[in-house]
């Protein structure tokens, strides 16, 4: 078969939620080839999340994408996405320990968009979220329609629909080690000694994206941050309990099996070594202790939780913690769907929709300011990370 017959219109690097979402929205509109170094789709950051779809976020672009994803999963556009096990309504409590106004503007913005949020006093909080009885909070909101998502089932649903499309191809276990640029335009990728060509290339490889453009003399400061999740066992668990997040100190809990999935929202810069898969890591003693200590303080009603497992994973951020989406202004032919941080489940489907529309010279109603998420926007030279998850204990690190 000749190269002309095999070259796709769009080649997507990364078969996680971001990359597959771009491909899914292009189905029927373009021939798409998705390439990933892992042996299965969604094996990296997409498999390392807690599955919470959070609309009450700090950044307005994150909230915009989250609103769109929530709408899509509430009224699924295809049968595969309608699997009741893929996404379900659980409700959520977003709370603050010190600063009662930290999410004030976000709350107002969501209410203006018709999202139901209820301010809770201590008595109401105890009724809605018994795990938070006795917590020394200054503010709490209940969002009764928030959801959790099984990222693995979402990946499977996207692939189910994609495999019905002529012209779609998925190559797993295939590391992309570089980009091909000819006459000033990105026109393919390097796979071993081979060159795989395409009209347009989309980088959706999370922590590995930055290393692909650096040899071309372009800096795109996407920084991988490692975070810990701890699985615990509890004597009593309410399966109907909402997931809960104390935002300013950085701790969340979500019912999971016979216990709770817990994170102290720790952050440590940790770039992957080379173009090899396997970013999932073990839980460190200090990070486990941090998470459990926070649970003891902010969720005292849960008592002593017994840790039974957990993992660490990478979340990749731009220095302004905003997604990196759209055409690269310095590398024609190259597009981005990256920088989704810890919000791949929350934002991935909508980010992919926006990028797919822009690839087709189209628009989306929910995101009308592409320059604000452009890979070519100006970034900080230093940015604050949250080593122990607490906003009051941030640390400035250089963007290298």
C-alpha positions as MATLAB code, in Angstrom:
seq = 'XXXXXXXXXXXXXXXXXXXXXXXXXXXXXXXXXXXXXXXXXXXXXXXXXXXXXXXXXXXXXXXXXXXXXXXXXXXXXXXXXXXXXXXXXXXXXXXXXXXXXXXXXXXXXXXXXXXXXXXXXXXXXXXXXXXXXXXXXXXXXXXXXXXXXXXXXXXXXXXXXXXXXXXXXXXXXXXXXXXXXXXXXXXXXXXXXXXXXXXXXXXXXXXXXXXXXXXXXXXXXXXXXXXXXXXXXXXXXXXXXXXXXXXXXXXXXXXXXXXXXXXXXXXXXXXXXXXXXXXXXXXXXXXXXXXXXXXXXXXXXXXXXXXXXXXXXXXXXXXXXXXXXXXXXXXXXXXXXXXXXXXXXXXXXXXXXXXXXXXXXXXXXXXXXXXXXXXXXXXXXXXXXXXXXXXXXXXXXXXX';
ca = [
       0.000    0.000    0.000;
       1.422    3.422   -0.898;
       2.145    6.203    1.571;
      -0.545    8.337   -0.073;
      -3.115    5.726    0.871;
      -1.929    5.303    4.455;
      -1.167    8.878    5.480;
      -3.959   10.140    7.762;
      -5.412   13.628    7.770;
      -4.640   13.914   11.494;
      -2.126   11.977   13.577;
      -2.731   12.193   17.332;
       0.134   11.452   19.718;
      -1.423   10.063   22.898;
      -4.267    7.592   23.417;
      -5.496    8.959   26.725;
      -8.700   10.896   27.304;
      -7.357   14.011   25.567;
      -6.111   12.298   22.417;
      -9.040    9.938   22.017;
     -11.475   12.802   22.591;
      -9.926   14.743   19.693;
     -10.179   11.648   17.493;
     -13.760   10.949   18.644;
     -14.945   14.416   17.661;
     -13.230   14.040   14.270;
     -15.018   10.795   13.448;
     -16.720   11.021   10.090;
     -14.847   14.236    9.290;
     -11.199   13.134    8.932;
      -8.985   10.060    8.721;
      -7.322    9.818   12.122;
      -4.409    7.763   13.379;
      -3.737    7.654   17.135;
      -0.318    6.560   18.400;
       0.685    5.767   21.969;
       3.786    4.261   23.570;
       1.795    2.311   26.176;
       0.484   -1.200   25.466;
      -3.105   -0.095   26.081;
      -5.110    3.091   25.679;
      -5.479    5.375   28.685;
      -2.635    3.717   30.584;
      -0.956    6.858   31.949;
      -2.635    9.916   33.532;
      -6.089    8.798   32.351;
      -5.847    5.733   34.591;
      -4.453    7.588   37.616;
      -7.367    9.861   38.496;
     -10.017    9.837   41.201;
     -12.864   10.072   38.671;
     -14.540   13.207   40.029;
     -16.147   15.565   37.508;
     -15.723   18.934   39.208;
     -17.419   22.040   37.830;
     -16.604   24.368   40.758;
     -12.995   25.109   39.840;
     -10.772   28.159   40.185;
     -10.083   28.830   36.502;
     -12.919   30.094   34.252;
     -11.689   28.061   31.262;
     -11.586   24.917   33.352;
     -15.149   25.615   34.498;
     -16.297   26.218   30.920;
     -14.882   22.888   29.760;
     -16.281   21.112   32.830;
     -19.772   22.455   32.179;
     -19.653   21.081   28.657;
     -18.434   17.639   29.779;
     -21.116   17.470   32.465;
     -23.763   18.265   29.852;
     -22.411   15.611   27.481;
     -22.399   12.888   30.126;
     -25.787   13.919   31.502;
     -27.324   13.579   28.017;
     -24.928   11.253   26.163;
     -24.777   11.821   22.386;
     -24.027    8.165   21.575;
     -25.154    4.819   22.925;
     -21.648    3.893   24.044;
     -21.433    6.966   26.290;
     -24.829    6.179   27.790;
     -23.531    3.170   29.746;
     -24.921    3.801   33.282;
     -21.713    2.450   34.808;
     -19.611    4.996   32.897;
     -20.881    8.045   34.793;
     -23.311    8.585   37.628;
     -24.609   11.420   39.793;
     -23.243   11.379   43.346;
     -23.341   15.009   44.446;
     -20.373   16.847   45.883;
     -19.410   19.163   48.711;
     -16.806   21.852   48.020;
     -15.594   23.465   51.223;
     -13.074   25.968   52.532;
     -11.037   25.814   55.715;
      -9.692   29.362   55.971;
     -10.720   31.700   53.148;
     -14.518   31.920   52.778;
     -14.223   33.908   49.526;
     -11.727   31.720   47.661;
     -14.386   30.239   45.324;
     -16.861   33.113   45.601;
     -16.590   34.229   41.943;
     -16.722   30.645   40.710;
     -19.917   30.024   42.669;
     -21.495   33.160   41.183;
     -20.438   32.147   37.684;
     -21.919   28.675   37.963;
     -25.170   29.957   39.415;
     -25.433   32.365   36.486;
     -25.171   29.325   34.211;
     -28.014   27.574   36.046;
     -25.939   25.164   38.170;
     -27.566   24.293   41.493;
     -25.317   25.160   44.458;
     -26.556   25.232   48.051;
     -24.664   27.067   50.802;
     -24.639   24.799   53.861;
     -24.608   25.643   57.549;
     -23.233   23.114   60.046;
     -26.563   21.343   60.508;
     -27.178   21.061   56.773;
     -23.608   19.897   56.176;
     -24.033   17.113   58.729;
     -27.148   15.921   56.927;
     -25.662   16.067   53.418;
     -22.133   14.849   54.220;
     -21.896   12.982   57.547;
     -18.156   12.478   56.961;
     -17.681   16.218   57.569;
     -19.437   16.437   60.948;
     -17.179   18.362   63.314;
     -14.959   19.749   60.553;
     -13.712   23.311   61.347;
     -14.798   24.810   58.017;
     -15.625   28.420   57.191;
     -17.723   27.735   54.081;
     -19.298   24.782   52.280;
     -21.420   24.351   49.167;
     -23.408   21.341   48.052;
     -23.700   20.560   44.351;
     -26.326   17.811   44.171;
     -25.800   17.046   40.482;
     -22.028   16.524   40.435;
     -20.840   13.259   38.944;
     -18.123   10.646   39.067;
     -16.753    9.049   35.911;
     -15.120    5.685   35.317;
     -12.242    6.812   33.090;
     -11.565    3.272   31.882;
     -15.148    2.858   30.688;
     -15.049    6.298   29.079;
     -11.904    5.307   27.157;
     -13.611    2.071   26.094;
     -16.716    3.960   24.936;
     -14.692    6.378   22.821;
     -12.804    3.491   21.241;
     -16.045    1.607   20.580;
     -17.361    4.501   18.519;
     -14.033    5.184   16.819;
     -13.592    1.589   15.676;
     -16.831    1.869   13.729;
     -15.316    4.649   11.633;
     -13.510    4.011    8.311;
     -10.093    5.599    8.308;
      -9.459    5.292   12.058;
      -6.328    3.515   13.226;
      -4.843    2.964   16.686;
      -1.197    1.992   17.185;
      -0.261    1.021   20.754;
       3.150    0.118   22.134;
       4.604    2.582   19.645;
       6.832    5.336   21.101;
       6.977    8.586   19.154;
      10.472    9.995   19.645;
      10.323   13.196   17.622;
       8.486   15.446   15.225;
       9.239   15.834   11.517;
       9.418   19.375   10.152;
       9.919   20.134    6.477;
       9.858   23.585    4.884;
       8.887   25.087    8.232;
       5.871   22.824    8.747;
       5.319   19.820   11.009;
       4.317   17.007    8.688;
       4.724   13.836   10.736;
       6.412   12.020   13.622;
       9.423    9.804   14.114;
       8.771    6.215   15.180;
      12.096    4.436   15.509;
      13.844    4.829   12.168;
      10.568    5.422   10.343;
       8.683    8.613    9.568;
       4.896    8.552    9.836;
       3.396   11.441    7.897;
       0.142   13.310    8.339;
      -1.395   16.597    7.232;
      -1.623   17.696   10.866;
      -0.182   16.376   14.128;
      -1.887   16.761   17.518;
       0.137   16.460   20.722;
      -2.021   14.920   23.448;
       0.698   13.005   25.248;
       0.594   14.794   28.591;
       3.936   14.756   30.374;
       5.815   13.748   27.216;
       4.637   16.607   24.939;
       7.248   19.158   25.919;
      10.126   16.884   25.010;
       8.830   16.453   21.468;
       8.959   20.157   20.568;
      12.143   21.129   22.431;
      14.496   19.744   19.708;
      12.759   22.070   17.237;
      13.827   25.082   19.291;
      10.356   25.775   20.711;
       9.661   25.989   24.445;
       6.253   24.945   25.684;
       6.511   24.834   29.492;
       4.301   21.897   30.408;
       5.364   20.696   33.834;
       4.499   17.190   35.118;
       3.419   17.179   38.757;
       3.228   13.964   40.783;
       0.279   13.534   43.158;
      -0.706   10.780   45.572;
      -3.981    8.912   46.031;
      -4.467    6.582   48.979;
      -7.013    3.781   49.141;
      -8.417    3.181   52.610;
     -10.738    0.815   54.418;
     -13.413    2.055   56.825;
     -15.769    0.388   59.301;
     -18.783    2.289   57.989;
     -19.220    3.790   54.533;
     -22.312    5.300   52.989;
     -22.473    4.357   49.331;
     -24.700    7.397   48.771;
     -22.218    9.839   50.282;
     -21.090   12.693   47.998;
     -17.426   13.207   47.234;
     -15.984   16.051   49.287;
     -13.120   18.480   48.721;
     -11.666   21.079   51.117;
     -10.130   23.252   48.451;
      -7.818   25.762   50.100;
      -5.967   23.253   52.290;
      -6.039   20.593   49.572;
      -7.725   17.356   50.621;
     -10.518   15.290   49.109;
     -12.297   12.027   49.856;
     -14.550    9.893   47.683;
     -16.384    6.688   48.615;
     -14.662    3.782   46.897;
     -15.540    0.124   47.468;
     -15.333   -0.655   51.194;
     -13.550    2.557   52.055;
     -12.514    5.927   50.742;
     -10.174    7.190   48.081;
      -8.159   10.008   49.665;
      -5.667   12.623   48.474;
      -3.752   15.294   50.339;
      -3.300   17.059   46.971;
       0.499   16.974   47.296;
       2.530   18.252   44.330;
       6.089   17.447   43.290;
       7.696   18.240   39.939;
       8.673   14.939   38.333;
       9.386   14.777   34.611;
       9.373   11.332   32.959;
      12.657    9.890   31.761;
      12.626    9.489   27.991;
       9.784    8.285   25.813;
       8.842    5.215   27.817;
       5.523    4.389   29.512;
       4.954    3.646   33.169;
       4.361    6.885   35.088;
       2.270    5.256   37.815;
       4.244    4.959   41.049;
       3.964    3.725   44.651;
       2.743    5.776   47.604;
       5.476    7.325   49.742;
       5.259    7.201   53.537;
       5.319   10.997   53.919;
       2.581   11.504   51.327;
       0.409    8.785   52.893;
       0.855   10.374   56.321;
      -0.021   13.813   54.902;
      -3.267   12.552   53.379;
      -4.372   10.680   56.497;
      -3.459   13.581   58.777;
      -5.590   15.923   56.677;
      -8.480   13.480   56.746;
      -8.241   13.319   60.536;
      -8.450   17.108   60.783;
     -11.024   17.940   58.111;
     -13.088   14.712   58.118;
     -12.994   13.776   61.815;
     -16.213   11.768   61.602;
     -14.461    9.168   59.444;
     -12.272    8.155   62.359;
      -9.065    6.251   61.734;
      -8.916    5.049   58.156;
      -6.714    2.052   57.417;
      -4.614    2.515   54.269;
      -4.781   -0.533   52.012;
      -3.216    0.703   48.790;
      -2.897    3.611   46.441;
      -0.693    5.067   43.751;
       0.953    8.214   42.470;
       0.477    9.631   39.013;
       1.457   12.578   36.846;
      -0.698   15.606   36.127;
       0.752   18.007   33.563;
       0.204   21.739   33.978;
       1.088   24.911   32.149;
       2.431   27.531   34.586;
      -0.935   29.339   34.635;
      -2.733   26.011   35.259;
      -4.832   26.536   32.148;
      -5.187   23.985   29.307;
      -2.967   24.205   26.228;
      -5.267   23.851   23.232;
      -5.187   24.604   19.531;
      -2.709   25.418   16.789;
       0.912   26.114   17.660;
       1.708   29.574   16.258;
       5.411   28.788   15.855;
       5.063   25.309   14.363;
       2.523   25.223   11.514;
       0.911   21.821   11.201;
       1.175   21.144   14.945;
      -1.786   21.250   17.309;
      -2.130   20.717   21.062;
      -4.597   19.135   23.460;
      -2.566   19.071   26.654;
      -2.007   20.720   30.020;
      -5.231   19.350   31.515;
      -3.546   18.964   34.898;
      -5.631   16.914   37.294;
      -8.790   17.636   35.314;
      -8.614   15.215   32.404;
     -11.872   13.521   33.397;
     -13.449   16.906   34.083;
     -12.342   18.642   30.873;
     -11.016   16.076   28.385;
     -14.125   15.473   26.260;
     -14.753   19.193   25.794;
     -11.093   20.021   25.187;
     -11.064   17.403   22.445;
     -14.248   18.841   20.967;
     -12.747   22.331   20.793;
      -9.481   21.189   19.222;
     -11.294   18.993   16.691;
     -13.523   21.905   15.686;
     -10.562   24.242   15.244;
      -8.753   21.612   13.180;
     -11.735   21.672   10.840;
     -11.805   25.504   10.744;
     -14.969   25.423   12.813;
     -15.953   26.935   16.165;
     -17.542   25.789   19.423;
     -20.050   27.905   21.322;
     -18.625   27.179   24.757;
     -15.029   28.309   24.092;
     -14.772   31.432   21.974;
     -11.358   32.790   22.963;
      -8.704   30.394   21.594;
      -5.768   32.803   22.268;
      -6.319   32.420   26.019;
      -5.581   28.694   25.812;
      -3.101   28.911   22.935;
       0.214   27.058   23.248;
       1.889   30.298   22.151;
       0.570   32.473   24.979;
       3.021   34.038   27.414;
       3.843   32.015   30.510;
       5.395   32.787   33.884;
       9.118   32.190   34.329;
       8.367   30.923   37.821;
       5.154   29.449   39.131;
       3.714   28.338   42.462;
       3.224   24.676   43.223;
       1.595   23.266   46.350;
       3.974   20.686   47.856;
       1.574   19.809   50.684;
      -1.602   20.821   48.836;
      -2.180   23.908   50.981;
      -2.573   27.183   49.078;
      -1.022   29.114   51.977;
       2.155   27.021   51.725;
       2.969   27.382   48.055;
       6.503   27.205   46.707;
       7.832   29.085   43.692;
       9.726   26.883   41.252;
      11.490   27.950   38.039;
      10.040   27.012   34.679;
      12.897   25.193   32.972;
];
